[in-house]
């Protein structure tokens, strides 16, 4: 499932540069994650990088965008043609 950023976000931008799919951008009140680009870092890392660097644990699983690992890998391949998942 894609991640989302909660209202706990302090807009520090730590997560933005860590996202391998460039799914994170600055929103009006806080940073936001584009669910069409979020693969939970599947294909790149074993853990979600946005969560790992966030000082206030604002990135969380988004129950409105539930996906299997296979779906996340398919999204990885679509977003990164020619790149092999790790």
mmCIF file of the C-alpha atoms, coordinates in Angstrom:
data_MODEL
# 
_entry.id   MODEL 
# 
loop_
_atom_site.group_PDB 
_atom_site.id 
_atom_site.type_symbol 
_atom_site.label_atom_id 
_atom_site.label_alt_id 
_atom_site.label_comp_id 
_atom_site.label_asym_id 
_atom_site.label_entity_id 
_atom_site.label_seq_id 
_atom_site.pdbx_PDB_ins_code 
_atom_site.Cartn_x 
_atom_site.Cartn_y 
_atom_site.Cartn_z 
_atom_site.occupancy 
_atom_site.B_iso_or_equiv 
_atom_site.pdbx_formal_charge 
_atom_site.auth_seq_id 
_atom_site.auth_comp_id 
_atom_site.auth_asym_id 
_atom_site.auth_atom_id 
_atom_site.pdbx_PDB_model_num 
ATOM 1  C CA . UNK A 1 1  ? 0.000  0.000  0.000   1.00 0.00 ? 1  UNK A CA 1 
ATOM 2  C CA . UNK A 1 2  ? 1.171  3.485  -0.671  1.00 0.00 ? 2  UNK A CA 1 
ATOM 3  C CA . UNK A 1 3  ? 2.179  5.709  2.179   1.00 0.00 ? 3  UNK A CA 1 
ATOM 4  C CA . UNK A 1 4  ? 0.684  9.048  3.144   1.00 0.00 ? 4  UNK A CA 1 
ATOM 5  C CA . UNK A 1 5  ? 1.968  11.858 5.327   1.00 0.00 ? 5  UNK A CA 1 
ATOM 6  C CA . UNK A 1 6  ? -0.114 12.761 8.367   1.00 0.00 ? 6  UNK A CA 1 
ATOM 7  C CA . UNK A 1 7  ? -0.800 16.148 9.893   1.00 0.00 ? 7  UNK A CA 1 
ATOM 8  C CA . UNK A 1 8  ? 2.140  15.482 12.230  1.00 0.00 ? 8  UNK A CA 1 
ATOM 9  C CA . UNK A 1 9  ? 4.444  16.594 9.388   1.00 0.00 ? 9  UNK A CA 1 
ATOM 10 C CA . UNK A 1 10 ? 6.664  19.529 10.395  1.00 0.00 ? 10 UNK A CA 1 
ATOM 11 C CA . UNK A 1 11 ? 7.653  20.285 6.771   1.00 0.00 ? 11 UNK A CA 1 
ATOM 12 C CA . UNK A 1 12 ? 11.335 19.610 7.388   1.00 0.00 ? 12 UNK A CA 1 
ATOM 13 C CA . UNK A 1 13 ? 11.718 18.070 3.885   1.00 0.00 ? 13 UNK A CA 1 
ATOM 14 C CA . UNK A 1 14 ? 13.881 15.203 5.148   1.00 0.00 ? 14 UNK A CA 1 
ATOM 15 C CA . UNK A 1 15 ? 11.713 12.690 3.300   1.00 0.00 ? 15 UNK A CA 1 
ATOM 16 C CA . UNK A 1 16 ? 11.541 14.411 -0.070  1.00 0.00 ? 16 UNK A CA 1 
ATOM 17 C CA . UNK A 1 17 ? 15.080 13.680 -1.229  1.00 0.00 ? 17 UNK A CA 1 
ATOM 18 C CA . UNK A 1 18 ? 15.005 10.120 0.163   1.00 0.00 ? 18 UNK A CA 1 
ATOM 19 C CA . UNK A 1 19 ? 12.137 8.967  -2.058  1.00 0.00 ? 19 UNK A CA 1 
ATOM 20 C CA . UNK A 1 20 ? 13.590 6.952  -4.966  1.00 0.00 ? 20 UNK A CA 1 
ATOM 21 C CA . UNK A 1 21 ? 10.452 7.492  -7.070  1.00 0.00 ? 21 UNK A CA 1 
ATOM 22 C CA . UNK A 1 22 ? 10.146 11.254 -6.487  1.00 0.00 ? 22 UNK A CA 1 
ATOM 23 C CA . UNK A 1 23 ? 6.680  10.612 -5.056  1.00 0.00 ? 23 UNK A CA 1 
ATOM 24 C CA . UNK A 1 24 ? 7.003  13.214 -2.287  1.00 0.00 ? 24 UNK A CA 1 
ATOM 25 C CA . UNK A 1 25 ? 6.414  16.906 -2.833  1.00 0.00 ? 25 UNK A CA 1 
ATOM 26 C CA . UNK A 1 26 ? 5.586  19.974 -0.804  1.00 0.00 ? 26 UNK A CA 1 
ATOM 27 C CA . UNK A 1 27 ? 1.870  20.506 -0.336  1.00 0.00 ? 27 UNK A CA 1 
ATOM 28 C CA . UNK A 1 28 ? -0.045 23.458 1.049   1.00 0.00 ? 28 UNK A CA 1 
ATOM 29 C CA . UNK A 1 29 ? 0.167  22.468 4.726   1.00 0.00 ? 29 UNK A CA 1 
ATOM 30 C CA . UNK A 1 30 ? 2.672  19.616 4.680   1.00 0.00 ? 30 UNK A CA 1 
ATOM 31 C CA . UNK A 1 31 ? 4.515  17.300 2.345   1.00 0.00 ? 31 UNK A CA 1 
ATOM 32 C CA . UNK A 1 32 ? 2.393  14.853 0.360   1.00 0.00 ? 32 UNK A CA 1 
ATOM 33 C CA . UNK A 1 33 ? 2.971  11.486 -1.287  1.00 0.00 ? 33 UNK A CA 1 
ATOM 34 C CA . UNK A 1 34 ? 1.627  10.708 -4.762  1.00 0.00 ? 34 UNK A CA 1 
ATOM 35 C CA . UNK A 1 35 ? 0.126  7.218  -4.376  1.00 0.00 ? 35 UNK A CA 1 
ATOM 36 C CA . UNK A 1 36 ? 0.632  6.556  -8.101  1.00 0.00 ? 36 UNK A CA 1 
ATOM 37 C CA . UNK A 1 37 ? 4.403  6.870  -7.597  1.00 0.00 ? 37 UNK A CA 1 
ATOM 38 C CA . UNK A 1 38 ? 4.800  5.346  -4.123  1.00 0.00 ? 38 UNK A CA 1 
ATOM 39 C CA . UNK A 1 39 ? 6.055  1.764  -4.161  1.00 0.00 ? 39 UNK A CA 1 
ATOM 40 C CA . UNK A 1 40 ? 6.859  1.693  -0.420  1.00 0.00 ? 40 UNK A CA 1 
ATOM 41 C CA . UNK A 1 41 ? 10.451 1.614  -1.706  1.00 0.00 ? 41 UNK A CA 1 
ATOM 42 C CA . UNK A 1 42 ? 9.851  -1.920 -3.031  1.00 0.00 ? 42 UNK A CA 1 
ATOM 43 C CA . UNK A 1 43 ? 12.463 -2.546 -5.701  1.00 0.00 ? 43 UNK A CA 1 
ATOM 44 C CA . UNK A 1 44 ? 14.929 -0.168 -4.070  1.00 0.00 ? 44 UNK A CA 1 
ATOM 45 C CA . UNK A 1 45 ? 15.091 -0.833 -0.300  1.00 0.00 ? 45 UNK A CA 1 
ATOM 46 C CA . UNK A 1 46 ? 13.800 -3.245 2.331   1.00 0.00 ? 46 UNK A CA 1 
ATOM 47 C CA . UNK A 1 47 ? 12.223 -0.424 4.353   1.00 0.00 ? 47 UNK A CA 1 
ATOM 48 C CA . UNK A 1 48 ? 10.342 2.758  3.553   1.00 0.00 ? 48 UNK A CA 1 
ATOM 49 C CA . UNK A 1 49 ? 12.927 5.520  3.403   1.00 0.00 ? 49 UNK A CA 1 
ATOM 50 C CA . UNK A 1 50 ? 10.495 8.353  4.156   1.00 0.00 ? 50 UNK A CA 1 
ATOM 51 C CA . UNK A 1 51 ? 9.575  6.705  7.455   1.00 0.00 ? 51 UNK A CA 1 
ATOM 52 C CA . UNK A 1 52 ? 13.186 5.965  8.285   1.00 0.00 ? 52 UNK A CA 1 
ATOM 53 C CA . UNK A 1 53 ? 14.261 9.618  8.078   1.00 0.00 ? 53 UNK A CA 1 
ATOM 54 C CA . UNK A 1 54 ? 11.152 11.369 9.424   1.00 0.00 ? 54 UNK A CA 1 
ATOM 55 C CA . UNK A 1 55 ? 11.789 12.868 12.884  1.00 0.00 ? 55 UNK A CA 1 
ATOM 56 C CA . UNK A 1 56 ? 8.070  12.802 13.793  1.00 0.00 ? 56 UNK A CA 1 
ATOM 57 C CA . UNK A 1 57 ? 6.922  9.544  12.133  1.00 0.00 ? 57 UNK A CA 1 
ATOM 58 C CA . UNK A 1 58 ? 4.509  11.370 9.822   1.00 0.00 ? 58 UNK A CA 1 
ATOM 59 C CA . UNK A 1 59 ? 4.651  8.895  6.879   1.00 0.00 ? 59 UNK A CA 1 
ATOM 60 C CA . UNK A 1 60 ? 2.266  5.989  7.503   1.00 0.00 ? 60 UNK A CA 1 
ATOM 61 C CA . UNK A 1 61 ? 0.579  3.280  5.466   1.00 0.00 ? 61 UNK A CA 1 
ATOM 62 C CA . UNK A 1 62 ? -2.394 4.614  3.529   1.00 0.00 ? 62 UNK A CA 1 
ATOM 63 C CA . UNK A 1 63 ? -5.388 2.278  3.963   1.00 0.00 ? 63 UNK A CA 1 
ATOM 64 C CA . UNK A 1 64 ? -7.039 3.901  0.931   1.00 0.00 ? 64 UNK A CA 1 
ATOM 65 C CA . UNK A 1 65 ? -4.246 2.576  -1.332  1.00 0.00 ? 65 UNK A CA 1 
ATOM 66 C CA . UNK A 1 66 ? -3.709 -1.078 -0.397  1.00 0.00 ? 66 UNK A CA 1 
ATOM 67 C CA . UNK A 1 67 ? -1.394 -2.974 -2.779  1.00 0.00 ? 67 UNK A CA 1 
ATOM 68 C CA . UNK A 1 68 ? 0.315  -6.349 -2.696  1.00 0.00 ? 68 UNK A CA 1 
ATOM 69 C CA . UNK A 1 69 ? 4.061  -6.716 -3.056  1.00 0.00 ? 69 UNK A CA 1 
ATOM 70 C CA . UNK A 1 70 ? 3.467  -7.969 -6.603  1.00 0.00 ? 70 UNK A CA 1 
ATOM 71 C CA . UNK A 1 71 ? 1.461  -4.821 -7.433  1.00 0.00 ? 71 UNK A CA 1 
ATOM 72 C CA . UNK A 1 72 ? 4.187  -2.637 -5.917  1.00 0.00 ? 72 UNK A CA 1 
ATOM 73 C CA . UNK A 1 73 ? 6.832  -4.442 -8.003  1.00 0.00 ? 73 UNK A CA 1 
ATOM 74 C CA . UNK A 1 74 ? 4.729  -3.919 -11.138 1.00 0.00 ? 74 UNK A CA 1 
ATOM 75 C CA . UNK A 1 75 ? 4.486  -0.217 -10.313 1.00 0.00 ? 75 UNK A CA 1 
ATOM 76 C CA . UNK A 1 76 ? 8.272  -0.129 -9.726  1.00 0.00 ? 76 UNK A CA 1 
ATOM 77 C CA . UNK A 1 77 ? 8.853  -1.641 -13.176 1.00 0.00 ? 77 UNK A CA 1 
ATOM 78 C CA . UNK A 1 78 ? 6.456  0.821  -14.825 1.00 0.00 ? 78 UNK A CA 1 
ATOM 79 C CA . UNK A 1 79 ? 8.102  3.819  -13.118 1.00 0.00 ? 79 UNK A CA 1 
ATOM 80 C CA . UNK A 1 80 ? 11.655 2.555  -13.712 1.00 0.00 ? 80 UNK A CA 1 
ATOM 81 C CA . UNK A 1 81 ? 11.797 0.839  -17.123 1.00 0.00 ? 81 UNK A CA 1 
ATOM 82 C CA . UNK A 1 82 ? 14.925 -1.200 -17.625 1.00 0.00 ? 82 UNK A CA 1 
ATOM 83 C CA . UNK A 1 83 ? 15.860 -1.145 -13.939 1.00 0.00 ? 83 UNK A CA 1 
ATOM 84 C CA . UNK A 1 84 ? 15.914 -4.402 -12.017 1.00 0.00 ? 84 UNK A CA 1 
ATOM 85 C CA . UNK A 1 85 ? 14.493 -4.490 -8.473  1.00 0.00 ? 85 UNK A CA 1 
ATOM 86 C CA . UNK A 1 86 ? 16.890 -5.160 -5.643  1.00 0.00 ? 86 UNK A CA 1 
# 
